[in-house]
Amino acid sequence: MLATPGRPPDPSPNWAYEMKWDGQRAVARCDESGCRFWSRNLREATVGYPDLVEALSAVTADLGHGLVLDGEIVAPNPTNGVPDFGRLQQRMHATPTTALLAAVRVEYVIFDALFVDGTSTMHQPYLARRQILEDLDLEGGPIQVPPFWTDVDPDHLLAAADQTGLEGIL
C-alpha cells in the first residue's frame, strides 16, 4: 500500500502512526539461500544492496523459510542521520563498488512482516503483525524496525517529523 498525502485521522484506538521514510520501498524475501530485494514495481534490487543482503541474511538465518518483509531502503545523511533520497539515488539501479558502499551507507527500515515461515500474516490486524515483527528480533546494524504509536496526537508526530527533517507520518 502506498502512502497518500492528506490530513491524518483524529486520534482513535483504531489508528496507529509511523514516521514516513524517504527511500526506496523494498520487499525482502528470505529463505535458506539468503535474502533478496524487490522494488514496488517488482524489479529485483538485490544487486544494488549487497551490504543489506548480508546483514538481513545474518539476522534471519535461524528464522526458518519463507520470510517476507516490507520496508524502505534509506541512505541516512552522515551529518544528521535523516534519510536523504539524493544520496540513495547513487545506490539505486547500480552495481556498487567498494568505494560506493563505503561512501553511501544504507539501512533497511522494516515496517511489516507479510509472511513468516511461509505463512501469510496479511489477514491479521496491523497491531498483531507489528507484534510478530517485533518478536522476530531483526534489528542489528543496518537493519532497523522503527517504532509506531497508537496513543498520541498525530499533530505532535507531524511536528516531530518536521523538526527532525522527516517526510511526515503514516
Secondary structure in CASP SS format (residue, H / E / C, confidence):
PFRMAT SS
TARGET T0000
AUTHOR 0000-0000-0000
METHOD secondary structure of the structure
MODEL  1
M C 1.00
L C 1.00
A C 1.00
T C 1.00
P C 1.00
G C 1.00
R C 1.00
P C 1.00
P C 1.00
D C 1.00
P C 1.00
S C 1.00
P C 1.00
N C 1.00
W C 1.00
A C 1.00
Y E 1.00
E C 1.00
M E 1.00
K E 1.00
W C 1.00
D C 1.00
G C 1.00
Q E 1.00
R E 1.00
A E 1.00
V E 1.00
A E 1.00
R E 1.00
C E 1.00
D E 1.00
E C 1.00
S C 1.00
G E 1.00
C E 1.00
R E 1.00
F E 1.00
W E 1.00
S E 1.00
R C 1.00
N C 1.00
L C 1.00
R C 1.00
E E 1.00
A C 1.00
T H 1.00
V H 1.00
G H 1.00
Y C 1.00
P H 1.00
D H 1.00
L H 1.00
V H 1.00
E H 1.00
A H 1.00
L H 1.00
S H 1.00
A H 1.00
V H 1.00
T H 1.00
A C 1.00
D C 1.00
L C 1.00
G C 1.00
H C 1.00
G C 1.00
L E 1.00
V E 1.00
L E 1.00
D E 1.00
G E 1.00
E E 1.00
I E 1.00
V E 1.00
A C 1.00
P E 1.00
N C 1.00
P C 1.00
T C 1.00
N C 1.00
G C 1.00
V C 1.00
P E 1.00
D C 1.00
F H 1.00
G H 1.00
R H 1.00
L H 1.00
Q H 1.00
Q C 1.00
R C 1.00
M C 1.00
H C 1.00
A C 1.00
T C 1.00
P C 1.00
T C 1.00
T H 1.00
A H 1.00
L H 1.00
L H 1.00
A H 1.00
A H 1.00
V C 1.00
R C 1.00
V C 1.00
E E 1.00
Y E 1.00
V E 1.00
I E 1.00
F E 1.00
D E 1.00
A E 1.00
L E 1.00
F E 1.00
V E 1.00
D C 1.00
G C 1.00
T E 1.00
S E 1.00
T C 1.00
M C 1.00
H C 1.00
Q C 1.00
P C 1.00
Y H 1.00
L H 1.00
A H 1.00
R H 1.00
R H 1.00
Q H 1.00
I H 1.00
L H 1.00
E H 1.00
D H 1.00
L H 1.00
D C 1.00
L C 1.00
E C 1.00
G E 1.00
G C 1.00
P C 1.00
I E 1.00
Q E 1.00
V C 1.00
P C 1.00
P C 1.00
F C 1.00
W E 1.00
T C 1.00
D C 1.00
V C 1.00
D C 1.00
P H 1.00
D H 1.00
H H 1.00
L H 1.00
L H 1.00
A H 1.00
A H 1.00
A H 1.00
D H 1.00
Q H 1.00
T H 1.00
G C 1.00
L C 1.00
E C 1.00
G E 1.00
I E 1.00
L C 1.00
END
